[in-house]
């Protein structure tokens, strides 16, 4: 079946916009989503573009349709800067910030839940609902507009008591009342009564927005994790879900103080080739209802030619190989291809010429996105990537090691990145480039649910546990080839 690609609409890269464009109709419920839906998992970890926000938006939409109470919370952009500006450091304030953030998060979440219950009241106010409504009215929570300000205000209350000149006993009593959430405690029986007949889901997303890697940013997230654990014990009908980027989750030491407590609640989102094909096929079918009877591969082949003529590679494999198995990257590349249909020699289908033209733009986007994703731990990564410009795409182990050694010893100018590159040895640099996905390693054989190959270059996102010192061949990720003008010669 031939379709008019000019009518193709693959949706938005942003789940916030896409939920109004058709996400609810073409959302792909993969295994990760199913675990969240069942309530077994409450912490979603994934790289940028892996689909965390799409899952949360879909849960919010479907659960709201069932009549359940849904609270969607996205910490405001630049909120981390606000925290640092208004709060004393842990050392200066002589306080345990993680505990303070945990109790402040509990206070915020409780007040948001109470406010939601009060706003959705129906009929006469009696019993538990009346108790909650009276509290919301008394505390002027209906006028509460900014969640981050509510959180900061509670933290300031703790800080002021901590740093006050009051007598020790009085100060201890006030602190105990704040840390014990005395003003909330009396309402917990009423909340549990309401939860007997009401399901409430709180979805906290986009924790990387405005991230600045500061002390307060780390305590902000670590405290949230602790608070979530406490609220999720109240009732099976109350669930607080968090999504967090893999890089942040891996690099906040405070989280690992509670690692054993949260491990069973964590789900890491990963995608395989077949899942990505199903995801893109659903979006194609949404644009062309007349093609809904086709299976996923035939839907793909109604838009793209089957193979790249120059190599015989399947177009699906060629494009997916230039992603890190993230839905957003696949969508970005496919949309760029569709925009360049006029370059195609295959008429109404996207061919190798159109794909190659789109790849020029996609490759630059991808490498800049990669540098941006890891900018806090490895600032100015683009300056490191530039060292590889015009060189080979594939390396023997000893050749790559020599190049990396030359980089850390200063033989290559990495400009602004020198502030951290000079502190590494070449093995650390290789490990870093591997973990962020810039390097892929040749694995002689690998079989799992995502990969079944006699031998292939695989990324950290496909096989995270290999020992790099046992790898004899490497290549730069194919997504970087076009932008860096790498030579496609074998080592």
N, C-alpha and C positions, 0 to 999 in steps of 0.2 A: 504493500500500500504506500503510495506517494502522498505526502502531506505538504502543504504550503508553509514553509518555515517562517514566512513573514508573520504568521499567526501564532507562532510559538511563544509562550510566556512561561518561563521557568520560575517565576516568583522572585522574591527579594532575597538578597543575602542576609538580611536582618529579620530575625523571627518576630521582632516587635512590629515591623511593617507587614511581614508576610502573613501574619495571622488574619489580617483583613483582606488578603489577596487570594487566599485559597488554601493556606496551610492546613486548616481543619479538614479539608476534603482530601488532600493528597499526602498527609503526614504518613510516614512509614513507621509502624510500631515495631521497632527492632527489639532484641532481647533485653537491652538496657531499659527501654521504656516499660516493658512488661514487669520487670523487677520493681520499678518505681510504682507502677500502678497497683501492684499487690501490697505495697506498703512494707516490703521486706528491706528496702534500701531507702535511705533518706539523704545521703550525701553523694552528689554526682560530681565526679572529677573527670576533666577532659581538657584537651588542648583547645586553643582558640579555633573556632570554626568547626568543632566536632559535633555541634547540634545540641548543646546543653540548653540554650534558651528556647530552641524549638520544642524540646521535650516539655519544658516548664510551661510554655505558652499553650501547648496542646492539652496538658493536664488541667490547666486553669480553665480553658474553654469547655472541655468535656465535663469536668466536675461541676462547673457552674450550671451547665444545662441540667444536671441531675438535681439541682436545688441545694447543693452543698455550699457552705460559706468559703469563699476563696479570698485570701489576702496575698497580693503580689507586692513584694518589697524589693526595690532596687536602690541600694545606697546611692545618694546623689553624687554626681560627678564632682570631684574636688573635695569630697567630704573628708578624705584623709588629711588634706591640708588644713581643713577647718579644725580637726581634732588636735593636730600639733600646735596650731595657733592659740588654742584656748585652754590647753591642759599642760600642767607642769610635767616634766619628765619623771620617770619612775624614781630615779635617784634624787632629783630635787624635791619631789613631793613626798618622799619616804613612804611610798605606798606600793602595794602589790597590784600593779595595773591589771593583770589578767583577771584576777578575782573581781576587781571593780568593773571591768568591761563585761564580765559574765553576768553580774547582777544587774548592770544597767541594761544589757540586752534582754534579760528576763523581764525587767520592768517594762521596757518598750513593747515587747511582744505581747505581754499580758494586756497592756492598755490598748493596743491595736485590736486584739481579740475582743476585749470588752466593748470597745467602740463599735466593732462590726456587729456584734450581737445586739447591741442597743439600736443600731440603725436599721436592723432588719426585723425589729419587733413587730408582732402582729396581734391584734386584738387587745384584750385587757392585760395590763402589766401585773403579773402575780408572781409570788414566790421568788425563785432563783433569778428569773429574768428581771423582775423589779429591782432586786438587790443590785444587779449589775448596772441597770439603767440609772439608778439613783447615784451610784458611784461615778459613772461617766458624766452625769450632769453636774455633780458636786465638784469634780475635778476639771470641769470645762474642757473635756476631751473632744467634744464636738468641734471646738475651735482649733484643735491641734492640726496643724497643716504640714509640719516638717518632722519626719521621723528622726532625722539626724540631730535636729535641735533638741528633741525630747531626750535622746540618748545622751547628748552632751550635757544637758541640764542635770540629769541624774548623776553623771560623773562629777560634775562641778559640786553637787551637794556633798558627795563623798570627799572630794578634795578639800572643800572648805572645812569640813569637820576634822579631817586629818591634820590640816595645817592651822587649826584654830588654837587660841590660847586658853581654852576652857580647861577646867580641872580634869585630871585624868579619868575619874570615874564617870563624870557627866559626858565626856567625849566618847568614852567606850560605849555608854548606853546609846548615844545617838548613832554611832557607827553600827552597833549591833542591830538597831532598828532598820537602818538602810540596807545592810547586807542580808538581813533576814526577810526583807520585803514585807515588813509588818503591815503596811497599808493594803497590800495585795492578799496576804494570807487569809484574811477573814472572808474573802470572796471565792476562795478555791472550792469549797463545798458547793457553792452556787454554780460555778463553772462546770464542775463535774456533773451536776444535775442537768444542766443544759446539754452537755455532751452526750447524755443518754439518748437523745433524740435528734441530735444535730452533728453532722460531720463538718469539721473545719480543717482546711489545708492552708498552710502558710508557705509561700514559695519565695525564697530569697536568692536572687540572681544577680549577675554582673558585679561580683565583688572585686573584679579587676579594674572597674571604671575609676579613673582618677588615682589608681594605685601609685604610691610614691616610695614604697619600701622602707618607710619610717618605723620608728619604735611603736607609735600609736597605731599604724596600719596593721602591724603584725598582732598586737594585742587585741585590736578590733576584731580580727577574724578568729583568733584563738578563743577569745571570750564568747564569740557567737557560737562556736562549736560546743563549748561547755553548756551554754544556755539552752541550745537545741536539745542536747541530751536530756536535760532536766524536764523540759516541757513535753518531750515525747514519751515520758513515763506517766503522764497524768491520765491519759485515756487512749484506747485504740482509735477513737474517733477524732483525736487531735494529732495532726502530723505537721511537723515543721521540716521543710526540705531546703537544702542548700546546694547550689552549684558553684563550683570553684575551678579555676583554671589549674591545669596540672602543674605548671611552673610554680605557682604560688603555694599549692598544697605541698610540693616537694621541698620548698625553701623557707618554710616558717617553722623554726625549731620548736616554738611554743606548742604547736599542734601535737608534736610527738610525745609530749608529756602525757597525753591522754590517748596515745596511739592504740593501745590494747582495747580501750573502751569503745573506740569508734570504728575499728577495723571491720567489724561485721556489718556496719551500716554503710560502708563505702562501696560505690559501684564506679568503676572506671569505664568510660564510654570508648569503645573501639568499633571500627567498621572494617568489613571485608569487601572484596570485589563484588560478590553477588548482592550484598546488602546495598552497596552504592548504586549498582545497576537498577535494583528495584526502586530505590529512592528517585533516581532520575526518570525512570520509566513512568512512575506515577504522575510526575509533573508533566511529562509529555502527553500522557493520556488525558490529563485535566484540560490541556489546551485543545485536544482533538477527541471529543467524546465518541466520534465515529470509529476510533481505533481502540477503544477500551477492551475489545475482545482479544487483542494481540497480547502475546506474552512479552516479558520485559525485553528480551533480546531483539525480538522483531520490532518492538517500538523504537528501540535504539537505532536499528538498521533502517527504519523509515525516515530517520533524520540524518544519520551519518552513513557514509559508505562503509562496507564491511572491513576493508583492510587498507593499510598504507601501502601504496604500490611499491615504493622504494625498498621496503624492508619485509613486507608480508605480515607485519604486525597488525593484530586486530586494532581497529581504531579505539575501541573501548579500553583495551589494555594500554595503548599508547597514552591516552589521556589520564587514566587512573594512575599510571606509573609516574606522572608528573604532579601528583598530589602526595600528601602524607596521609592518605586515606581519611580525608576530612570532607564532609559534605559541602561546606562552603567553597572549598577550593575546586571541587568538581563542578559546582554550579557556576563559579566565576569563569572557568575555562570554557564550559559549554556555551555560556551566554556570549562570550567573546567570539566563539566560532560561529554562532548564529548571526551575529552582527556582521560577519565577513562572508556571508553566503554569496555575495556578488563575485568573490574571487574563485568560487568553486567551478570546476570544469565539468562537474557531474550533474549539472542542471539543478534540480530541486533538492539535492542532498549535499551535506557538508563533506568535502573530500580533503585529501592531503594538503592541497594548496591552501585552502581556507584554514585548516588546522595550523599549518606552519605560520601563516600570517597572524592568527590569533595568539600563537605561542610567544611571539615577540613581545606583545603587551603583557601576557600572563606571566612570563618569566620575570619581568621586571617587578610586577606587582608582588609575586610570590617571594622574591628575595628581599624586597623592602619590608614586606609583612613579617618575614622571619626575623629580620633585624629588630623590628619594632616589638615583636612578641617577647624578646629576651633583653630588651633595652636596659632594664634595671640591674640585672646581674652582669650583663656583658654590654656596656654602652658602646655605641659606635661600631657595631659588628660589621657594618658595610665596609669599613676600612680594612678589616681582616679578609672579607670575601674578595676585595679588590686585588689582593695578592695573587689570586688564582686566575685573574682575567687573562684570556688568551692562551692559557696553559692546557694541559691534557685534562680530559674528564676522568680517566682511569689511571690508577697507580698501583705498582707493586708496593708491598709493605715498606721495604727499605727506601724506596724513592719518596714515598709520602713522609716517612719519618725524617728523612734528610730535609725536606722542604719545611716541615713544621719546626724542626730544630733551628733552621735558618731564621724562621719568623720570630721565635722566642728569644733568639740571640741578637736580634736587631739588625740582621742583614737585609731584611725587607722592612720598609717603612710602613708601619700600620697606623701611622698618624695618631689620631686621638685615642685609639684603642690601646696604645702602648702603655697606658697607666695600669692596665690589668694584665695584658699579655706578657709584659716583662716579668711579672711575678709567677708565671707558670713555667713548668717544664713541658717538653714537646708531647709527652704522653698525656698530660692533663689537657693540653690543647686538643689533641686528637679525641679524647674522651668527650670533651665539650662539643666539638663539631659533630660528633656521632650522636650525642644525646639530643641536640636540637634538630637533627635531621638533615644537616648540610652534607654529611658523609653517609654513604651506604657501604655495607660490608658484603663481600662475596661469601655466601654460605653454601657449601657443596650440596647439601640436601636438607630439605625442611618440609615437614608435613604437619599441618594443623588445619583448623577449620577455615583459616583465611588463605593459607599458602600451601600448595602441593606442587613442588618443583624439584627437578633433578639437581638444579643449582641456580642460584640467582643472587643478585645484589639486593639485600634487604636493609631496611632502615630500623632504627631503634624502636619506632612505633609498630613494627611488625615482629621483631624478635629482640626484646629488651635485655635478655639475660646472657648474651654471649660474651666471651672473653676476647677483647679486641687484640690482645697479644697473640692469639692463635689464628688470627685472620691474615691471609697472605695477599689479598687483593682488595682494593677499595675503589669507589668511584664517587664523584661529586653528584649530588642528587640531580636527576635529569631536569627538574624544574628550573635549575640554575643555569643549564647549558646555554640557552639562547642569549640571555642577558650578559653572561660573562664571556660569551664567544669561545666556549671551550672546544677543543679539538676532540672528536670522537674516535680516538685511536686506542687500541688495546694496549695494556701494559707490556 
